[in-house]
Amino acid sequence: MNKKILLVSGLIVLLGGFFVYEKFGTAQNSQTPIINNDQQTSGNNNPPQNQPTTGFKDGSYTGAETSSNYGNAQVKVIISSGKITDVVYLTYPKDRAVTVMKSNLAMPAIKQEVIQAQSVNVNTISGATQTSEAFLQSIASALSQAS
Amino acid sequence: MIETRILMGMPITIEIVDKWATKKAIDKIFKYFEYIDKTFSTFKPDSEISKINRGEIEKNSYSTDMKIVFELAEKTKNETNGYFDIIDNNGKYNPSGIVKGWAIYCATQILRKDGFENFYVNAGGDIQFCGKNSENKLWNSGIKNPFNQNEIVKVVYLESGQGIATSGNYIRGEHIYNPKNRNKIIDEIVSFTVIGPNVQEADRFATAVFAMGKSGINFLEKMPEFAGYMIDKNGVAFMTSNFENFTNEHT
């Protein structure tokens, strides 16, 4: 009987401790991102004062290169105003047959083929000219700044 | 009757197969493109767009064409989750990414009004087709090999009214950036061809899906009125599930 009470109170203490840890412990932990800051700050370095802090410092953070069964993976995470605003894939598994299959699973309707030159007379040709390319580059560079 | 001229730094070809085609009718279309250049070129200080960018024209005083292009740009920005935007890094407007397809479409509307039925207009590789070709068959178009400008890698057959546009990054060493992520260079994709209900639609989405990188083909797959053929740097092409409907000479 006494043992039962002891066991139950022990459980309560454990659960209570876990609750306290969950509520305060992890908040403490999240002050230190487990990824290395590579000091490439991007965007706004100073979040507005009245915004609640999430514990993330602004900047761009490069994760360690990690290996998976399908190849190595490495990401960069961009934080601005204390929020994750982007994840960049620096390295991703792409060079093994099984990976190609998995990529295809993500887009089942997309067919692939190796391009081959055709010897057919056509009425006209669609393609990016150097000028339309210049257009595109100008647009893209403009857009990159506007984001 | 077919004629090619270099305007706005790119070749523009107009072919009319109707017997009543005249040089005058073709001249009228080239004049229209000259007007487009004078209005929308950010390189010309006297163009309307340059005046707008210098703050010399109030928004409600824009020309009708300018208003149409701005509305189209806004619509495209919304439809592509921000992958298309005409505002550049200095906060200036540069609508060149949307003007070409729209102007080609307008040019073909002029030809229709002038009584022509069978023709195409190709401006810098973006094409609007109307009617049939000189053999009374569907118009066809090659897709240029991004690795060899003198080759084509695909032939597609298009219905009257449909358009095709290709965005590309053919010169090695120069990069297009993902507008949503300037750290990520788009070097995976070298050419993205879009077939759409008309050239205006094909062109604005070709520009946007190219900026999306490889996921652009998935974006297009969800839009049944479009078909896409995307070529990556390794010479592998990815196509939407409806693309092969265009590679057979159906009637």
Interface residues (C-beta under 8 A of the other chain):
Chain A: S42 S60 K76 I78 D86 V88 A106 M107 A109 I110 K111 Q112 E113 V114 I115 Q116 A117 Q118 V120 V122 N123 T124 I125 S126 G127 A128 T129 Q130 T131 S132 E133 A134 F135 L136 Q137 S138 I139 A140 S141 A142 L143 S144 Q145 A146 S147
Chain B: M8 G9 M10 P11 T13 E15 G82 Y83 F84 D85 I86 I87 D88 N89 N90 N94 S96 G97 K100 Y120 N122 G124 G125 D126 I127 N133 W139 N140 S141 G142 I143 K144 N145 P146 N148 Q149 E151 I152 V153 K154 V155 I164 A165 T166 S167 G168 N169 Y170 I171 E174 I176 Y177 N178 P179 K180 N181 R182 N183 K184 I186 S191 T193 T207 F210 A211 I217 N218 E221 I231 G235 V236 A237 F238 M239 T240 S241 F243 E244
